[in-house]
Amino acid sequence: MADPQKPNDAWPPELNALRAAPEHHEILMENDQVRVLRTRIPAGETTAMHTHRWPAVYLIESWSAFVRHATRELPA
């Protein structure tokens, strides 16, 4: 079983949300146990394919319909 405290190293670092889509992600706080991001993708914009490698909780303040698709196969 994977250790939930360690990131899934199968994901390439370049897919890290802060690296792949920095224009849509802002780090609010990070330490050895938690990372808090603010994510905002304005209506009509798209964002690069990226990952959130750690177990996560999402607080959604508002939403809209979106389409998720990948142009390449992702690791299992």
Secondary structure, 3 states (H helix, E strand, C coil): CCCCCCCCCCCCHHHEHHHHCCCCEEEEEECCCCEEEEECCCCCCCCCCCECCCCCCCCCCCCCCCCCCCCCCCCC
